[in-house]
Amino acid sequence: MKFATKLLHGTSCFDPATGAASTPIYQASTFHQADLDRPGAFDYSRSGNPTRQALEDAIAVLEGGERGFAFASGMAAISSVFMLFSAGDHIVVAEDVYGGTYRFLTKVLSRMNIDVTFVDTTSLAEVEKAITPCTRGIYLETPSNPTLKVTDIAAICRLARSNNLLVIVDNTFLTPYYQRPLELGADIVIHSATKFIGGHSDVVAGLAVTRDKELGEQLYFIQNGMGAVLGAQDSWLVMRGLKSLKARLDVSTRTADKIARWLAGHPEVKKVYYTGLEQHPGHLLQARQASGHGAVLSFDVGSRERAKALFDRVTLPIVAVSLGAVETILSYPATMSHAAMPKEERVCRGITDGLIRLSAGLEDADDLIHDLEQALNSLENLSFESKEEAYSGT
């Protein structure tokens, strides 16, 4: 089956018990056991729930993995996966990960005597150099948030295999529609399902899929033990959003591409980050390892003053901390997604005070461009920061 068909028929398109076209919300915390010697498939909803199970089965099919898991948030999924590691272990992590991931690694995991080294994972040599005898895993985010650096997943996985390391990939930006890291050799794939998979700004959720059953059993033990599970109502909302994933991303990606190309020619924009642009350093790699470039782009207007002026003038996009929804969302990484990262760390990763992230929604692309144009034109009397200040470390 092709992806569009898998979205609706990958596991089951109806409830086998009733024939309902939508999986029911099993709003139950516990389940009757008719025979103590032969317990049923479900006993307590922390350990398993039929609605959550339907979602977990669906994401496993879409990612091409053995076992799927639904968590209470994207960070619950990420932190639970990191619990696979033990005191004394070392992990190599992409240097420009989401700010919440950076915060967890530096403020929480560090207290458990698990060491982390942040490196530019677009350089295979840098990754290899960072591996030590204690290294147990490599964590990637590609394209990265918010500067959209592209890491060669297959090459990293080959390096990991030769060193007996786990490879974990945050696939939130592209979803299994555009990119399937497990098929490229990764061991675990993670999503903030709050974003494109849920897609409607009405649910907070996280998903993870393991490539093999044994690793799935280990992650299930952690999920059940920690209890960071997704509730039945939210599982249903994510499944509802999942059904329209392809249709939404098709539209949003076309819009993002059109906006990125327009921004690249605007005199008030210093730099545009979008893998669909031919001048992006990861463009060819992205085209090789994924089937699309996604609906997220970033652009730098040169200073915080200019960024704030733009936010004050736009009327169509909402200004918010999330992405991947039906509405276009503008974010300011410096104080939103990467607020937990010290400024000097942000700047050396290219997350400047003038950087703005845009997640294209389902509005008409020309209407969005017209709105951005009037906002950008209002910046012409505001000066840019110096090139050195705006792009230190990029």
Secondary structure, 3 states (H helix, E strand, C coil): CCHHHHHHHCCCCCCCCCCCCCCCCCCCCECCCCCCCCCCCCCECCCCCHHHHHHHHHHHHHHCCCEEEEECCHHHHHHHHHCCCCCCCEEEEECCCCHHHHHHHHHHHHHHCCEEEEECCCCHHHHHHHCCCCEEEEEEECCCCCCCCCCCHHHHHHHHHHCCCEEEEECCCCHHHHCCHHHHCCCEEEEECCCCCCCCCCCCCEEEEECCHHHHHHHHHHHHHHCCECCHHHHHHHHHHHHCHHHHHHHHHHHHHHHHHHHHCCCCCCEEECCCCCCCCCHHHHHHHCCCCCCEEEEECCCHHHHHHHHHHCCCCEECCCCCCCCCEEECCCCCCCCCCCHHHHHHCCCCCCEEEEECCCCCHHHHHHHHHHHHHCCCCCCCCCHHHHCCCC
